[in-house]
Amino acid sequence: METNLLLMSKDDIVKGLLEGKLSISVHGFGYVGASIASVFLRKGCIVIAHDVKKDVVKKINDGTWYFRDDLQVYETIKKAILEKKIFATTDCKASVENTNFHIIAVPVSIKKRGKIVVDYTHIVQVCEMIGCFMKKGDAVIIETTLPPGTTENMLKNILEAKSRLVAEKDFALIYSPERIFVGRAIQDIESNYPKIVAGFGEKSLRVGEVFYSLVARKGVICMSSIKSAEAEKVFEGVYRDVNIALANELESYCEMEGLNFHEIVYAANSQPYCHIHKPGVGVGGACIPVYPYFLLSKGDSLNLIKVARKVNEKRPYVIVDRALKLFYKKFGTLEKVNVTILGLSFRGDIADNRFSPTIPLAKLFYKRGCNVIVHDPYDYNCTGLPSNVNFTKDLEKALTGSNIVVVATDHSVYKELDPGILMKLCAEKHLVIDPKGVIRVNKF
């Protein structure tokens, strides 16, 4: 069978994938890579997982790979291992030479070097490796969220230089940003949203549309250019960052005016054109705090985005100042204040502390002379907390003798927190700061 994807018919591509005559390599087997692999494995496709982490590769191949935050992804990978539909390797050459579709799912992040700059290290390395071993007629698909223009102005050149092939003429170059929510990734890809797809030319776009139509029941939205598709994904994150900043500002206004923010927003959001987000102690995760800088790194004209980012980055300072002022106003002292922060993860019911606002929050409380303890029900390989801040999974221990309790994460365990136990465990002089409204007030 012809294996030049640019020349194959739609039916032949689908048949080839379903019958195992065409196969897929996924480069970067973190949560995104595992999730993308899962939806194709559920269709019976063959996948090679390429990752530089030897322990990840070993766990996949010996059947001990585990992902606690998404059991459906875990069960899919586990089943595929038993059925020998997936194999993992640290050898990029083997993964590329033995597959036809090469999906890139490695992160692009930001670094502070005087000013904020985008760090392309990992994706550049992967593109260099794939370029060295890809074949004529292959497809390279990029799922990583990128600053608009990155694929065409940087990654395409790397792939072409290393492979000595030309995009659209010799290989398909496709961009399709991941759009998944931890804990429901398979549903997101298969049925919750349409898949965004763009190609470097009509043939590349056709290959990408056929490929993702196999798994995306909501269909495929074909974009006019790769740069437009890159911008689409960044805009999603920027929208949320700006609206969270608005919510944080309005919540601060309500605090100053003695108003109930959550009551007001509940009423306001009953109007279909209003969708005020929830406030919090800051914005975390590998997405929302990062994507605005993909645009801001290119210029200073995006004033609203710039202001929103500053509002959310300053939010931990606002919360600390508010908590200590309220405590002093109520009790007349700030000596030996015990602070408990509930939640290390940036989002509820997952163990992910990337860019978590809890970390600067804890540091700020400590710098203001407080004793600080952070509680979270999950284990973390690295908490990111300074050595002078304690961490515990024991909720009773965390709350005992606490003067200030800050609810930073909407874990389910906090939503079900018994008010009687909370009041009993905390010190006589105490207050609770809960900007997101996690604790159910009607239980008190």
C-alpha positions, 0 to 999 in steps of 0.5 A: 500500500502507498505510504505517502500520506500526501497522495493517499485517499481518505479511505486508504488513510483511515483503513491504514490506521485501523488495520495497523498498516499506518502507525503513530508516534507520540513525542512527549508522553506526559498527560497531553501525549498520553491523552492523545495516544489514548483516543487513537488506541481506543480506535485500535491504532498502533502507537509508539510513545517516545519520551526522554525519561527512562522511567516513563518508558520502562513503566509503559513497557512493563505495564506499571505506568499510572496516571492518578488524575485520569483513570480513563487514560490510565485504563486505556494505556494499560489495556493497550499495553496488554494488547501490544498496541503501544510500545515506548522508547527513548530512541527517537530514530526507532519511533520515527522510522517505524511510524507515519504520523509524528505527534509532538506534545512537549511543552513550551514555557516561559522564563524570566531573564530580566524580562519574560521570554518564551523557552522553546528548548524542548520542542526545538530538540524534538523537531531536530530529532524527528527531522533527522529520521522522518521519511518522505510522505510522513506527517508531522503534527504539532499539538503544543500551544505556541506563540502565533507564527512559531510553526511556520517561522521556526519549526518548519525550517528545522524540520526541513533542514534536518530532513532535507524534505519540503513541507507540503511537497514531501511531508504533511505539516499539521498544527492541531492544538490540544484542548483538554481538561485534566480528568476528562481528556478522552471525553474532551477530544472525542465528544466535548469539543471540535478539533482545531486543525490547520495545515501548511497547504491544502494537502497537509490540511486534508491529511490532518482533517482525515486523521482527527476525524477518526476520533473527533465526533464533534467534527473538525474545524479547519483553519485558514492557516497554522498561525490562525490555529496557534492564535486560537488556542492562545486566545482561549487562555487569554480570555480566561486570564482576563476574565479571572482578573475581572472577577478578582477586581470585582471581588476586591470591590465587594470586600471593600463595600461589604457586598456578597460577591457570590450572590451578586455574580449568581444573579448577574450570570443569569443574564445570558450575555454575562459570564463572570468567572470565579475569583481566587488567590491567583492563577496557576497551571501551565496554561493560563499564566503562560499563554498571555506572554506568548502575545506580550513577548511580541509587543507592548500594545496589548494593554488589557492583557498586560493589566490582567496578567498584573492583576492576577500575579499581584493577587497573592499579595492582595490576599495576604494584605487583606487577611492580616488587616482583617485579623488585626482589625478583629483581634488587635495583634499580629504576633505568632499568627498561624496560617493554614493554606488549604490546597497546593494544586492550582485546581481542584481534585488534581495533583498539579502545582505548576505555577500554583499561587499557593507557593507565593502566598505561603512565601508572603505569609512567612515573610510577614512573620507568620507560621505557615502550613499548607495542606493538600490531600495529594502527594507531590514529587516536589511541593515547590514550597520553601523549607520554612513552610510545612506541608501535610496531608493531614487536614486535622493537623493543618487546621489545629490552632490555626488563626487564618485559614485561606482556601486556595484550591477547590478540592472536593474535601474542602467543599465537604468540610464540616463547619463544626470540626473547622471551628473546633480545630482552629484557634479561638482567634481565627478567620477564614479567607475563601475568595472562590467560595469553596466552603459551603456557607449554608453549612455554617 
